[in-house]
Amino acid sequence: MYILITYDVATDDKAGQRRLRQVARACENVGQRVQNSVFECELPPAQLVDIRNKLLKIIDSESDSLRIYHMGSNWHHKIEQLGKEKSYDISGSLII
């Protein structure tokens, strides 16, 4: 399942700054950062449930925003990349 995770975390205080780092770290573990607060992820349904629950435990629902966009099966045709940033194909092989 191909999804986008986006977030906006209030960083007015130290707790907000900590939440921002925790949300970013959790998203980095499951996807590729494509902009500061936007991650592309290809996840099986069970892992999507896990990351959603993990993020809900981190954010403050009164001041932070979290959005998960389900891109569907034809997602390759729904993305248009403009500008210099090229990302790797998250569904392809990665050699380290």
SEFIZA-3560 file (N, C-alpha, C; in Angstrom, 3 decimals):
REM SEFIZA-3560
<numar><xx>0.856</xx><yy>-1.162</yy><zz>0.000</zz><atom>N</atom></numar>
<numar><xx>0.000</xx><yy>0.000</yy><zz>0.000</zz><atom>CA</atom></numar>
<numar><xx>0.906</xx><yy>1.231</yy><zz>0.000</zz><atom>C</atom></numar>
<numar><xx>0.706</xx><yy>2.121</yy><zz>-0.975</zz><atom>N</atom></numar>
<numar><xx>1.521</xx><yy>3.326</yy><zz>-1.093</zz><atom>CA</atom></numar>
<numar><xx>0.792</xx><yy>4.480</yy><zz>-0.416</zz><atom>C</atom></numar>
<numar><xx>1.478</xx><yy>5.134</yy><zz>0.517</zz><atom>N</atom></numar>
<numar><xx>0.862</xx><yy>6.229</yy><zz>1.267</zz><atom>CA</atom></numar>
<numar><xx>1.830</xx><yy>7.400</yy><zz>1.396</zz><atom>C</atom></numar>
<numar><xx>1.265</xx><yy>8.559</yy><zz>1.671</zz><atom>N</atom></numar>
<numar><xx>2.036</xx><yy>9.733</yy><zz>2.069</zz><atom>CA</atom></numar>
<numar><xx>1.669</xx><yy>10.040</yy><zz>3.509</zz><atom>C</atom></numar>
<numar><xx>2.669</xx><yy>10.306</yy><zz>4.311</zz><atom>N</atom></numar>
<numar><xx>2.442</xx><yy>10.756</yy><zz>5.679</zz><atom>CA</atom></numar>
<numar><xx>2.933</xx><yy>12.193</yy><zz>5.753</zz><atom>C</atom></numar>
<numar><xx>2.070</xx><yy>13.089</yy><zz>6.197</zz><atom>N</atom></numar>
<numar><xx>2.446</xx><yy>14.489</yy><zz>6.378</zz><atom>CA</atom></numar>
<numar><xx>2.107</xx><yy>14.902</yy><zz>7.805</zz><atom>C</atom></numar>
<numar><xx>2.880</xx><yy>15.837</yy><zz>8.323</zz><atom>N</atom></numar>
<numar><xx>2.609</xx><yy>16.282</yy><zz>9.687</zz><atom>CA</atom></numar>
<numar><xx>3.017</xx><yy>17.733</yy><zz>9.867</zz><atom>C</atom></numar>
<numar><xx>2.407</xx><yy>18.346</yy><zz>10.850</zz><atom>N</atom></numar>
<numar><xx>2.746</xx><yy>19.691</yy><zz>11.288</zz><atom>CA</atom></numar>
<numar><xx>2.702</xx><yy>19.652</yy><zz>12.809</zz><atom>C</atom></numar>
<numar><xx>3.855</xx><yy>19.755</yy><zz>13.421</zz><atom>N</atom></numar>
<numar><xx>3.957</xx><yy>19.667</yy><zz>14.873</zz><atom>CA</atom></numar>
<numar><xx>4.302</xx><yy>21.045</yy><zz>15.424</zz><atom>C</atom></numar>
<numar><xx>3.525</xx><yy>21.500</yy><zz>16.395</zz><atom>N</atom></numar>
<numar><xx>3.781</xx><yy>22.788</yy><zz>17.041</zz><atom>CA</atom></numar>
<numar><xx>5.080</xx><yy>22.692</yy><zz>17.837</zz><atom>C</atom></numar>
<numar><xx>6.019</xx><yy>23.591</yy><zz>17.549</zz><atom>N</atom></numar>
<numar><xx>7.328</xx><yy>23.546</yy><zz>18.209</zz><atom>CA</atom></numar>
<numar><xx>7.565</xx><yy>24.783</yy><zz>19.070</zz><atom>C</atom></numar>
<numar><xx>6.513</xx><yy>25.256</yy><zz>19.712</zz><atom>N</atom></numar>
<numar><xx>6.604</xx><yy>26.451</yy><zz>20.553</zz><atom>CA</atom></numar>
<numar><xx>7.408</xx><yy>26.214</yy><zz>21.828</zz><atom>C</atom></numar>
<numar><xx>7.506</xx><yy>24.971</yy><zz>22.241</zz><atom>N</atom></numar>
<numar><xx>8.219</xx><yy>24.651</yy><zz>23.473</zz><atom>CA</atom></numar>
<numar><xx>9.081</xx><yy>23.409</yy><zz>23.264</zz><atom>C</atom></numar>
<numar><xx>9.826</xx><yy>23.043</yy><zz>24.290</zz><atom>N</atom></numar>
<numar><xx>10.732</xx><yy>21.884</yy><zz>24.215</zz><atom>CA</atom></numar>
<numar><xx>9.968</xx><yy>20.591</yy><zz>23.952</zz><atom>C</atom></numar>
<numar><xx>8.787</xx><yy>20.458</yy><zz>24.540</zz><atom>N</atom></numar>
<numar><xx>7.993</xx><yy>19.245</yy><zz>24.332</zz><atom>CA</atom></numar>
<numar><xx>7.601</xx><yy>19.110</yy><zz>22.863</zz><atom>C</atom></numar>
<numar><xx>7.228</xx><yy>20.212</yy><zz>22.227</zz><atom>N</atom></numar>
<numar><xx>6.880</xx><yy>20.188</yy><zz>20.812</zz><atom>CA</atom></numar>
<numar><xx>8.072</xx><yy>19.852</yy><zz>19.942</zz><atom>C</atom></numar>
<numar><xx>9.232</xx><yy>20.394</yy><zz>20.285</zz><atom>N</atom></numar>
<numar><xx>10.451</xx><yy>20.082</yy><zz>19.536</zz><atom>CA</atom></numar>
<numar><xx>10.793</xx><yy>18.605</yy><zz>19.659</zz><atom>C</atom></numar>
<numar><xx>10.578</xx><yy>18.037</yy><zz>20.840</zz><atom>N</atom></numar>
<numar><xx>10.822</xx><yy>16.605</yy><zz>21.054</zz><atom>CA</atom></numar>
<numar><xx>9.832</xx><yy>15.769</yy><zz>20.242</zz><atom>C</atom></numar>
<numar><xx>8.551</xx><yy>16.173</yy><zz>20.234</zz><atom>N</atom></numar>
<numar><xx>7.549</xx><yy>15.446</yy><zz>19.446</zz><atom>CA</atom></numar>
<numar><xx>7.905</xx><yy>15.478</yy><zz>17.963</zz><atom>C</atom></numar>
<numar><xx>8.361</xx><yy>16.636</yy><zz>17.483</zz><atom>N</atom></numar>
<numar><xx>8.748</xx><yy>16.757</yy><zz>16.078</zz><atom>CA</atom></numar>
<numar><xx>9.861</xx><yy>15.766</yy><zz>15.739</zz><atom>C</atom></numar>
<numar><xx>10.881</xx><yy>15.681</yy><zz>16.574</zz><atom>N</atom></numar>
<numar><xx>11.972</xx><yy>14.718</yy><zz>16.335</zz><atom>CA</atom></numar>
<numar><xx>11.460</xx><yy>13.284</yy><zz>16.374</zz><atom>C</atom></numar>
<numar><xx>10.570</xx><yy>12.983</yy><zz>17.311</zz><atom>N</atom></numar>
<numar><xx>10.043</xx><yy>11.623</yy><zz>17.431</zz><atom>CA</atom></numar>
<numar><xx>9.194</xx><yy>11.243</yy><zz>16.222</zz><atom>C</atom></numar>
<numar><xx>8.355</xx><yy>12.162</yy><zz>15.751</zz><atom>N</atom></numar>
<numar><xx>7.526</xx><yy>11.891</yy><zz>14.574</zz><atom>CA</atom></numar>
<numar><xx>8.418</xx><yy>11.687</yy><zz>13.357</zz><atom>C</atom></numar>
<numar><xx>9.404</xx><yy>12.561</yy><zz>13.174</zz><atom>N</atom></numar>
<numar><xx>10.312</xx><yy>12.435</yy><zz>12.028</zz><atom>CA</atom></numar>
<numar><xx>11.055</xx><yy>11.108</yy><zz>12.072</zz><atom>C</atom></numar>
<numar><xx>11.553</xx><yy>10.728</yy><zz>13.230</zz><atom>N</atom></numar>
<numar><xx>12.291</xx><yy>9.470</yy><zz>13.373</zz><atom>CA</atom></numar>
<numar><xx>11.393</xx><yy>8.273</yy><zz>13.061</zz><atom>C</atom></numar>
<numar><xx>10.170</xx><yy>8.296</yy><zz>13.552</zz><atom>N</atom></numar>
<numar><xx>9.238</xx><yy>7.194</yy><zz>13.287</zz><atom>CA</atom></numar>
<numar><xx>8.950</xx><yy>7.083</yy><zz>11.793</zz><atom>C</atom></numar>
<numar><xx>8.773</xx><yy>8.217</yy><zz>11.128</zz><atom>N</atom></numar>
<numar><xx>8.500</xx><yy>8.201</yy><zz>9.686</zz><atom>CA</atom></numar>
<numar><xx>9.727</xx><yy>7.769</yy><zz>8.890</zz><atom>C</atom></numar>
<numar><xx>10.917</xx><yy>8.183</yy><zz>9.318</zz><atom>N</atom></numar>
<numar><xx>12.149</xx><yy>7.770</yy><zz>8.640</zz><atom>CA</atom></numar>
<numar><xx>12.323</xx><yy>6.262</yy><zz>8.685</zz><atom>C</atom></numar>
<numar><xx>11.804</xx><yy>5.626</yy><zz>9.720</zz><atom>N</atom></numar>
<numar><xx>11.928</xx><yy>4.173</yy><zz>9.855</zz><atom>CA</atom></numar>
<numar><xx>11.050</xx><yy>3.406</yy><zz>8.879</zz><atom>C</atom></numar>
<numar><xx>10.042</xx><yy>4.059</yy><zz>8.303</zz><atom>N</atom></numar>
<numar><xx>9.119</xx><yy>3.339</yy><zz>7.413</zz><atom>CA</atom></numar>
<numar><xx>9.055</xx><yy>3.903</yy><zz>6.001</zz><atom>C</atom></numar>
<numar><xx>9.697</xx><yy>5.041</yy><zz>5.762</zz><atom>N</atom></numar>
<numar><xx>9.565</xx><yy>5.636</yy><zz>4.438</zz><atom>CA</atom></numar>
<numar><xx>10.708</xx><yy>6.550</yy><zz>4.075</zz><atom>C</atom></numar>
<numar><xx>10.524</xx><yy>7.248</yy><zz>2.985</zz><atom>N</atom></numar>
<numar><xx>11.521</xx><yy>8.160</yy><zz>2.439</zz><atom>CA</atom></numar>
<numar><xx>11.024</xx><yy>9.597</yy><zz>2.595</zz><atom>C</atom></numar>
<numar><xx>11.864</xx><yy>10.432</yy><zz>3.190</zz><atom>N</atom></numar>
<numar><xx>11.513</xx><yy>11.851</yy><zz>3.324</zz><atom>CA</atom></numar>
<numar><xx>11.610</xx><yy>12.496</yy><zz>1.944</zz><atom>C</atom></numar>
<numar><xx>10.528</xx><yy>13.151</yy><zz>1.507</zz><atom>N</atom></numar>
<numar><xx>10.539</xx><yy>13.841</yy><zz>0.220</zz><atom>CA</atom></numar>
<numar><xx>10.461</xx><yy>15.355</yy><zz>0.397</zz><atom>C</atom></numar>
<numar><xx>10.014</xx><yy>15.810</yy><zz>1.537</zz><atom>N</atom></numar>
<numar><xx>10.068</xx><yy>17.209</yy><zz>1.945</zz><atom>CA</atom></numar>
<numar><xx>10.175</xx><yy>17.211</yy><zz>3.461</zz><atom>C</atom></numar>
<numar><xx>10.338</xx><yy>18.380</yy><zz>4.052</zz><atom>N</atom></numar>
<numar><xx>10.599</xx><yy>18.432</yy><zz>5.492</zz><atom>CA</atom></numar>
<numar><xx>9.629</xx><yy>17.601</yy><zz>6.322</zz><atom>C</atom></numar>
<numar><xx>8.359</xx><yy>17.695</yy><zz>6.063</zz><atom>N</atom></numar>
<numar><xx>7.364</xx><yy>16.981</yy><zz>6.869</zz><atom>CA</atom></numar>
<numar><xx>6.494</xx><yy>16.072</yy><zz>6.022</zz><atom>C</atom></numar>
<numar><xx>7.072</xx><yy>15.528</yy><zz>4.950</zz><atom>N</atom></numar>
<numar><xx>6.332</xx><yy>14.653</yy><zz>4.037</zz><atom>CA</atom></numar>
<numar><xx>7.164</xx><yy>13.405</yy><zz>3.760</zz><atom>C</atom></numar>
<numar><xx>6.541</xx><yy>12.243</yy><zz>3.953</zz><atom>N</atom></numar>
<numar><xx>7.217</xx><yy>10.971</yy><zz>3.721</zz><atom>CA</atom></numar>
<numar><xx>6.405</xx><yy>10.104</yy><zz>2.779</zz><atom>C</atom></numar>
<numar><xx>7.098</xx><yy>9.476</yy><zz>1.816</zz><atom>N</atom></numar>
<numar><xx>6.493</xx><yy>8.466</yy><zz>0.953</zz><atom>CA</atom></numar>
<numar><xx>6.795</xx><yy>7.113</yy><zz>1.576</zz><atom>C</atom></numar>
<numar><xx>5.777</xx><yy>6.265</yy><zz>1.658</zz><atom>N</atom></numar>
<numar><xx>5.947</xx><yy>4.954</yy><zz>2.282</zz><atom>CA</atom></numar>
<numar><xx>5.202</xx><yy>3.903</yy><zz>1.470</zz><atom>C</atom></numar>
<numar><xx>5.793</xx><yy>2.738</yy><zz>1.357</zz><atom>N</atom></numar>
<numar><xx>5.080</xx><yy>1.597</yy><zz>0.802</zz><atom>CA</atom></numar>
<numar><xx>5.041</xx><yy>0.546</yy><zz>1.904</zz><atom>C</atom></numar>
<numar><xx>3.853</xx><yy>0.343</yy><zz>2.442</zz><atom>N</atom></numar>
<numar><xx>3.697</xx><yy>-0.471</yy><zz>3.641</zz><atom>CA</atom></numar>
<numar><xx>2.598</xx><yy>-1.505</yy><zz>3.472</zz><atom>C</atom></numar>
<numar><xx>2.787</xx><yy>-2.685</yy><zz>4.057</zz><atom>N</atom></numar>
<numar><xx>1.657</xx><yy>-3.611</yy><zz>4.141</zz><atom>CA</atom></numar>
<numar><xx>0.640</xx><yy>-3.054</yy><zz>5.139</zz><atom>C</atom></numar>
<numar><xx>-0.618</xx><yy>-3.450</yy><zz>5.028</zz><atom>N</atom></numar>
<numar><xx>-1.661</xx><yy>-2.897</yy><zz>5.905</zz><atom>CA</atom></numar>
<numar><xx>-1.341</xx><yy>-2.984</yy><zz>7.399</zz><atom>C</atom></numar>
<numar><xx>-0.757</xx><yy>-4.088</yy><zz>7.843</zz><atom>N</atom></numar>
<numar><xx>-0.460</xx><yy>-4.233</yy><zz>9.273</zz><atom>CA</atom></numar>
<numar><xx>0.576</xx><yy>-3.209</yy><zz>9.732</zz><atom>C</atom></numar>
<numar><xx>1.576</xx><yy>-2.935</yy><zz>8.902</zz><atom>N</atom></numar>
<numar><xx>2.589</xx><yy>-1.952</yy><zz>9.275</zz><atom>CA</atom></numar>
<numar><xx>2.010</xx><yy>-0.537</yy><zz>9.263</zz><atom>C</atom></numar>
<numar><xx>1.066</xx><yy>-0.285</yy><zz>8.367</zz><atom>N</atom></numar>
<numar><xx>0.394</xx><yy>1.017</yy><zz>8.356</zz><atom>CA</atom></numar>
<numar><xx>-0.360</xx><yy>1.230</yy><zz>9.669</zz><atom>C</atom></numar>
<numar><xx>-1.042</xx><yy>0.218</yy><zz>10.138</zz><atom>N</atom></numar>
<numar><xx>-1.750</xx><yy>0.310</yy><zz>11.421</zz><atom>CA</atom></numar>
<numar><xx>-0.751</xx><yy>0.592</yy><zz>12.543</zz><atom>C</atom></numar>
<numar><xx>0.396</xx><yy>-0.094</yy><zz>12.514</zz><atom>N</atom></numar>
<numar><xx>1.415</xx><yy>0.105</yy><zz>13.549</zz><atom>CA</atom></numar>
<numar><xx>1.948</xx><yy>1.534</yy><zz>13.562</zz><atom>C</atom></numar>
<numar><xx>2.333</xx><yy>2.053</yy><zz>12.381</zz><atom>N</atom></numar>
<numar><xx>2.910</xx><yy>3.402</yy><zz>12.347</zz><atom>CA</atom></numar>
<numar><xx>1.855</xx><yy>4.446</yy><zz>12.705</zz><atom>C</atom></numar>
<numar><xx>0.632</xx><yy>4.230</yy><zz>12.282</zz><atom>N</atom></numar>
<numar><xx>-0.455</xx><yy>5.157</yy><zz>12.628</zz><atom>CA</atom></numar>
<numar><xx>-0.631</xx><yy>5.224</yy><zz>14.144</zz><atom>C</atom></numar>
<numar><xx>-0.680</xx><yy>4.063</yy><zz>14.782</zz><atom>N</atom></numar>
<numar><xx>-0.841</xx><yy>4.021</yy><zz>16.237</zz><atom>CA</atom></numar>
<numar><xx>0.355</xx><yy>4.645</yy><zz>16.948</zz><atom>C</atom></numar>
<numar><xx>1.555</xx><yy>4.379</yy><zz>16.441</zz><atom>N</atom></numar>
<numar><xx>2.760</xx><yy>4.949</yy><zz>17.039</zz><atom>CA</atom></numar>
<numar><xx>2.734</xx><yy>6.476</yy><zz>16.953</zz><atom>C</atom></numar>
<numar><xx>2.377</xx><yy>7.001</yy><zz>15.778</zz><atom>N</atom></numar>
<numar><xx>2.335</xx><yy>8.454</yy><zz>15.599</zz><atom>CA</atom></numar>
<numar><xx>1.250</xx><yy>9.097</yy><zz>16.461</zz><atom>C</atom></numar>
<numar><xx>0.111</xx><yy>8.426</yy><zz>16.599</zz><atom>N</atom></numar>
<numar><xx>-0.965</xx><yy>8.963</yy><zz>17.440</zz><atom>CA</atom></numar>
<numar><xx>-0.552</xx><yy>9.055</yy><zz>18.908</zz><atom>C</atom></numar>
<numar><xx>0.340</xx><yy>8.164</yy><zz>19.341</zz><atom>N</atom></numar>
<numar><xx>0.834</xx><yy>8.217</yy><zz>20.717</zz><atom>CA</atom></numar>
<numar><xx>1.825</xx><yy>9.359</yy><zz>20.918</zz><atom>C</atom></numar>
<numar><xx>2.477</xx><yy>9.788</yy><zz>19.825</zz><atom>N</atom></numar>
<numar><xx>3.486</xx><yy>10.841</yy><zz>19.927</zz><atom>CA</atom></numar>
<numar><xx>2.868</xx><yy>12.232</yy><zz>19.873</zz><atom>C</atom></numar>
<numar><xx>1.962</xx><yy>12.458</yy><zz>18.934</zz><atom>N</atom></numar>
<numar><xx>1.476</xx><yy>13.823</yy><zz>18.696</zz><atom>CA</atom></numar>
<numar><xx>0.543</xx><yy>14.302</yy><zz>19.808</zz><atom>C</atom></numar>
<numar><xx>0.432</xx><yy>15.609</yy><zz>19.894</zz><atom>N</atom></numar>
<numar><xx>-0.549</xx><yy>16.252</yy><zz>20.764</zz><atom>CA</atom></numar>
<numar><xx>-1.719</xx><yy>16.637</yy><zz>19.863</zz><atom>C</atom></numar>
<numar><xx>-2.828</xx><yy>15.946</yy><zz>19.980</zz><atom>N</atom></numar>
<numar><xx>-3.953</xx><yy>16.154</yy><zz>19.060</zz><atom>CA</atom></numar>
<numar><xx>-4.579</xx><yy>17.544</yy><zz>19.187</zz><atom>C</atom></numar>
<numar><xx>-4.243</xx><yy>18.273</yy><zz>20.239</zz><atom>N</atom></numar>
<numar><xx>-4.759</xx><yy>19.634</yy><zz>20.406</zz><atom>CA</atom></numar>
<numar><xx>-3.962</xx><yy>20.659</yy><zz>19.598</zz><atom>C</atom></numar>
<numar><xx>-2.688</xx><yy>20.368</yy><zz>19.331</zz><atom>N</atom></numar>
<numar><xx>-1.847</xx><yy>21.370</yy><zz>18.659</zz><atom>CA</atom></numar>
<numar><xx>-1.126</xx><yy>20.859</yy><zz>17.414</zz><atom>C</atom></numar>
<numar><xx>-1.076</xx><yy>19.549</yy><zz>17.195</zz><atom>N</atom></numar>
<numar><xx>-0.354</xx><yy>18.973</yy><zz>16.057</zz><atom>CA</atom></numar>
<numar><xx>-1.336</xx><yy>18.410</yy><zz>15.039</zz><atom>C</atom></numar>
<numar><xx>-0.859</xx><yy>18.271</yy><zz>13.812</zz><atom>N</atom></numar>
<numar><xx>-1.687</xx><yy>17.726</yy><zz>12.735</zz><atom>CA</atom></numar>
<numar><xx>-0.937</xx><yy>16.584</yy><zz>12.055</zz><atom>C</atom></numar>
<numar><xx>-1.642</xx><yy>15.517</yy><zz>11.769</zz><atom>N</atom></numar>
<numar><xx>-1.077</xx><yy>14.355</yy><zz>11.090</zz><atom>CA</atom></numar>
<numar><xx>-2.052</xx><yy>13.944</yy><zz>9.997</zz><atom>C</atom></numar>
<numar><xx>-1.543</xx><yy>13.775</yy><zz>8.766</zz><atom>N</atom></numar>
<numar><xx>-2.382</xx><yy>13.331</yy><zz>7.655</zz><atom>CA</atom></numar>
<numar><xx>-1.736</xx><yy>12.139</yy><zz>6.986</zz><atom>C</atom></numar>
<numar><xx>-2.558</xx><yy>11.154</yy><zz>6.646</zz><atom>N</atom></numar>
<numar><xx>-2.100</xx><yy>9.976</yy><zz>5.917</zz><atom>CA</atom></numar>
<numar><xx>-2.935</xx><yy>9.885</yy><zz>4.653</zz><atom>C</atom></numar>
<numar><xx>-2.257</xx><yy>9.978</yy><zz>3.513</zz><atom>N</atom></numar>
<numar><xx>-2.927</xx><yy>9.922</yy><zz>2.212</zz><atom>CA</atom></numar>
<numar><xx>-2.698</xx><yy>8.545</yy><zz>1.604</zz><atom>C</atom></numar>
<numar><xx>-3.775</xx><yy>7.869</yy><zz>1.254</zz><atom>N</atom></numar>
<numar><xx>-3.696</xx><yy>6.572</yy><zz>0.585</zz><atom>CA</atom></numar>
<numar><xx>-3.710</xx><yy>6.833</yy><zz>-0.917</zz><atom>C</atom></numar>
<numar><xx>-2.622</xx><yy>6.480</yy><zz>-1.605</zz><atom>N</atom></numar>
<numar><xx>-2.456</xx><yy>6.842</yy><zz>-3.009</zz><atom>CA</atom></numar>
<numar><xx>-3.058</xx><yy>5.825</yy><zz>-3.980</zz><atom>C</atom></numar>
<numar><xx>-3.428</xx><yy>4.659</yy><zz>-3.516</zz><atom>N</atom></numar>
<numar><xx>-4.063</xx><yy>3.678</yy><zz>-4.393</zz><atom>CA</atom></numar>
<numar><xx>-3.061</xx><yy>2.879</yy><zz>-5.209</zz><atom>C</atom></numar>
<numar><xx>-3.574</xx><yy>2.009</yy><zz>-6.054</zz><atom>N</atom></numar>
<numar><xx>-2.716</xx><yy>1.078</yy><zz>-6.787</zz><atom>CA</atom></numar>
<numar><xx>-2.028</xx><yy>1.703</yy><zz>-7.990</zz><atom>C</atom></numar>
<numar><xx>-2.536</xx><yy>2.792</yy><zz>-8.523</zz><atom>N</atom></numar>
<numar><xx>-1.944</xx><yy>3.434</yy><zz>-9.700</zz><atom>CA</atom></numar>
<numar><xx>-1.069</xx><yy>4.623</yy><zz>-9.316</zz><atom>C</atom></numar>
<numar><xx>-0.433</xx><yy>4.565</yy><zz>-8.172</zz><atom>N</atom></numar>
<numar><xx>0.275</xx><yy>5.717</yy><zz>-7.634</zz><atom>CA</atom></numar>
<numar><xx>1.409</xx><yy>6.207</yy><zz>-8.516</zz><atom>C</atom></numar>
<numar><xx>2.058</xx><yy>5.324</yy><zz>-9.294</zz><atom>N</atom></numar>
<numar><xx>3.165</xx><yy>5.753</yy><zz>-10.164</zz><atom>CA</atom></numar>
<numar><xx>2.708</xx><yy>6.834</yy><zz>-11.141</zz><atom>C</atom></numar>
<numar><xx>1.467</xx><yy>6.783</yy><zz>-11.556</zz><atom>N</atom></numar>
<numar><xx>0.943</xx><yy>7.736</yy><zz>-12.531</zz><atom>CA</atom></numar>
<numar><xx>0.388</xx><yy>9.003</yy><zz>-11.875</zz><atom>C</atom></numar>
<numar><xx>0.364</xx><yy>9.040</yy><zz>-10.556</zz><atom>N</atom></numar>
<numar><xx>-0.208</xx><yy>10.181</yy><zz>-9.847</zz><atom>CA</atom></numar>
<numar><xx>0.852</xx><yy>11.136</yy><zz>-9.303</zz><atom>C</atom></numar>
<numar><xx>2.124</xx><yy>10.798</yy><zz>-9.498</zz><atom>N</atom></numar>
<numar><xx>3.199</xx><yy>11.616</yy><zz>-8.953</zz><atom>CA</atom></numar>
<numar><xx>3.941</xx><yy>12.298</yy><zz>-10.090</zz><atom>C</atom></numar>
<numar><xx>4.079</xx><yy>13.602</yy><zz>-9.980</zz><atom>N</atom></numar>
<numar><xx>4.837</xx><yy>14.370</yy><zz>-10.955</zz><atom>CA</atom></numar>
<numar><xx>5.961</xx><yy>15.069</yy><zz>-10.197</zz><atom>C</atom></numar>
<numar><xx>7.190</xx><yy>14.749</yy><zz>-10.533</zz><atom>N</atom></numar>
<numar><xx>8.364</xx><yy>15.328</yy><zz>-9.871</zz><atom>CA</atom></numar>
<numar><xx>8.872</xx><yy>16.509</yy><zz>-10.684</zz><atom>C</atom></numar>
<numar><xx>8.950</xx><yy>17.670</yy><zz>-10.072</zz><atom>N</atom></numar>
<numar><xx>9.464</xx><yy>18.873</yy><zz>-10.720</zz><atom>CA</atom></numar>
<numar><xx>10.618</xx><yy>19.415</yy><zz>-9.888</zz><atom>C</atom></numar>
<numar><xx>11.644</xx><yy>19.896</yy><zz>-10.521</zz><atom>N</atom></numar>
<numar><xx>12.779</xx><yy>20.449</yy><zz>-9.793</zz><atom>CA</atom></numar>
<numar><xx>13.906</xx><yy>19.453</yy><zz>-9.662</zz><atom>C</atom></numar>
<numar><xx>14.887</xx><yy>19.798</yy><zz>-8.854</zz><atom>N</atom></numar>
<numar><xx>16.130</xx><yy>19.043</yy><zz>-8.814</zz><atom>CA</atom></numar>
<numar><xx>16.083</xx><yy>17.751</yy><zz>-8.020</zz><atom>C</atom></numar>
<numar><xx>15.243</xx><yy>17.660</yy><zz>-7.023</zz><atom>N</atom></numar>
<numar><xx>15.254</xx><yy>16.492</yy><zz>-6.148</zz><atom>CA</atom></numar>
<numar><xx>14.745</xx><yy>15.243</yy><zz>-6.859</zz><atom>C</atom></numar>
<numar><xx>15.560</xx><yy>14.233</yy><zz>-6.885</zz><atom>N</atom></numar>
<numar><xx>15.159</xx><yy>12.930</yy><zz>-7.406</zz><atom>CA</atom></numar>
<numar><xx>15.202</xx><yy>11.953</yy><zz>-6.240</zz><atom>C</atom></numar>
<numar><xx>14.179</xx><yy>11.196</yy><zz>-6.089</zz><atom>N</atom></numar>
<numar><xx>14.129</xx><yy>10.225</yy><zz>-5.009</zz><atom>CA</atom></numar>
<numar><xx>14.290</xx><yy>8.830</yy><zz>-5.593</zz><atom>C</atom></numar>
<numar><xx>14.630</xx><yy>7.898</yy><zz>-4.736</zz><atom>N</atom></numar>
<numar><xx>14.740</xx><yy>6.524</yy><zz>-5.199</zz><atom>CA</atom></numar>
<numar><xx>13.359</xx><yy>5.882</yy><zz>-5.237</zz><atom>C</atom></numar>
<numar><xx>13.238</xx><yy>4.833</yy><zz>-6.022</zz><atom>N</atom></numar>
<numar><xx>11.981</xx><yy>4.094</yy><zz>-6.144</zz><atom>CA</atom></numar>
<numar><xx>11.801</xx><yy>3.251</yy><zz>-4.889</zz><atom>C</atom></numar>
<numar><xx>10.840</xx><yy>3.610</yy><zz>-4.046</zz><atom>N</atom></numar>
<numar><xx>10.696</xx><yy>2.911</yy><zz>-2.771</zz><atom>CA</atom></numar>
<numar><xx>10.229</xx><yy>1.477</yy><zz>-2.930</zz><atom>C</atom></numar>
<numar><xx>9.727</xx><yy>1.126</yy><zz>-4.106</zz><atom>N</atom></numar>
<numar><xx>9.302</xx><yy>-0.259</yy><zz>-4.313</zz><atom>CA</atom></numar>
<numar><xx>10.405</xx><yy>-1.088</yy><zz>-4.963</zz><atom>C</atom></numar>
<numar><xx>11.507</xx><yy>-0.456</yy><zz>-5.342</zz><atom>N</atom></numar>
<numar><xx>12.606</xx><yy>-1.163</yy><zz>-5.988</zz><atom>CA</atom></numar>
<numar><xx>13.618</xx><yy>-1.671</yy><zz>-4.977</zz><atom>C</atom></numar>
<numar><xx>14.666</xx><yy>-2.300</yy><zz>-5.481</zz><atom>N</atom></numar>
<numar><xx>15.740</xx><yy>-2.813</yy><zz>-4.635</zz><atom>CA</atom></numar>
<numar><xx>16.653</xx><yy>-1.676</yy><zz>-4.217</zz><atom>C</atom></numar>
<numar><xx>17.189</xx><yy>-1.771</yy><zz>-3.027</zz><atom>N</atom></numar>
<numar><xx>18.131</xx><yy>-0.790</yy><zz>-2.522</zz><atom>CA</atom></numar>
<numar><xx>19.403</xx><yy>-1.522</yy><zz>-2.142</zz><atom>C</atom></numar>
<numar><xx>20.515</xx><yy>-1.142</yy><zz>-2.754</zz><atom>N</atom></numar>
<numar><xx>21.804</xx><yy>-1.765</yy><zz>-2.459</zz><atom>CA</atom></numar>
<numar><xx>22.602</xx><yy>-0.790</yy><zz>-1.611</zz><atom>C</atom></numar>
<numar><xx>23.052</xx><yy>-1.279</yy><zz>-0.467</zz><atom>N</atom></numar>
<numar><xx>23.813</xx><yy>-0.419</yy><zz>0.452</zz><atom>CA</atom></numar>
<numar><xx>25.256</xx><yy>-0.862</yy><zz>0.459</zz><atom>C</atom></numar>
//
